[in-house]
Amino acid sequence: MEEMVELEKILNEILAGYDLSKSEGREAAYEECIAFAETRLPEDLRCNAFLRMAAQMLEKAPVEFDVIRDMVEPPPNAMLDISYDDRHGFMLTANAATLEYLAELLRLLAEAPEGEHIHLYNDEEPLTPISFNAVIYHEGDEWFERAQKEVFESSDRGAVRKRAIQPEEIFAVQVVGNLPADAPITRDHLYRAEKVGKNIPEYDEEVEEGNFWRKDFSGDPDRLVCVEVTDDFGEDRELVLHLDDPDIIYFKRVDIEQLLE
């Protein structure tokens, strides 16, 4: 995108100062990218797009800032409630001041690069404590065309909803379904994603005996990702997982930060 050309040039200048063949170099480079975003892009709608671009190049889980919400101050009497019932589905209820606040958030979101999003949490204004949380994304027309064509795919468990998460957004993984006895990870444990990629090894004897472990799931092979974690034995392990496997929960960095608050 044209608005990202300048930032891509800056990113390349930052990366040129590090040895990206080593994990320490990639880590240090991303830390400088984060520092640049914090100091130079705190109210720039391209901030998170810059960090995602850097994370993808450096194979890191992307850091995200609440740029849009930081740019708009909620009104003192902000009240927004997101509820659900079987008859109407999801319902959004707000007072006039909060509707104007939401309109400004959405205006900025529309001006931001595709992929930008806003998190609303029920322990923060403007949501009420009993409200559902919500995330609002800005995506292009292609996203909706693709979603309509690929909403469901066949699997050995029936129709499975395709998830919107991108591999570069994965910060941690948790398997909530049953695992075989020889699995190097434990059910319900949370594992930080040290690296996420799309280089999926062939499933052969060499892989089975190496540092790779594949969770069985029938689905589109293009939706497989390779997530590097530290397994239960303290070893680096590449987990070959399916993005749409309902037995796996994928966490973004912001999800973990919210859990820790």
Number of C-alpha atoms within 10 A of each C-alpha: 6 6 10 15 10 9 16 14 10 15 21 12 11 16 20 11 11 16 13 16 9 9 14 12 16 21 17 16 23 26 13 15 20 23 12 18 20 14 9 11 16 18 17 14 19 21 26 25 20 24 23 21 17 25 22 17 16 21 20 24 25 24 19 20 17 16 22 24 19 12 15 13 12 18 13 10 12 17 19 23 18 17 15 12 8 6 6 8 8 11 11 11 14 17 13 13 16 21 15 14 19 18 12 17 19 18 12 16 23 16 12 21 20 16 14 22 20 18 14 17 17 17 13 10 18 22 22 18 15 11 19 17 17 13 9 12 15 17 16 11 9 9 12 12 11 10 15 10 9 11 14 13 15 12 13 9 10 10 11 16 15 16 14 10 13 13 22 22 22 23 24 23 21 18 20 15 13 10 15 11 8 7 13 18 22 18 15 15 11 17 21 19 23 18 20 24 17 14 11 18 13 9 12 8 8 11 13 12 9 10 14 20 21 19 16 12 17 15 17 13 12 10 16 22 22 23 27 21 22 16 17 14 9 9 11 14 21 25 24 23 21 22 23 22 24 17 17 18 17 25 19 21 17 17 13 13 9 10 7 7 5
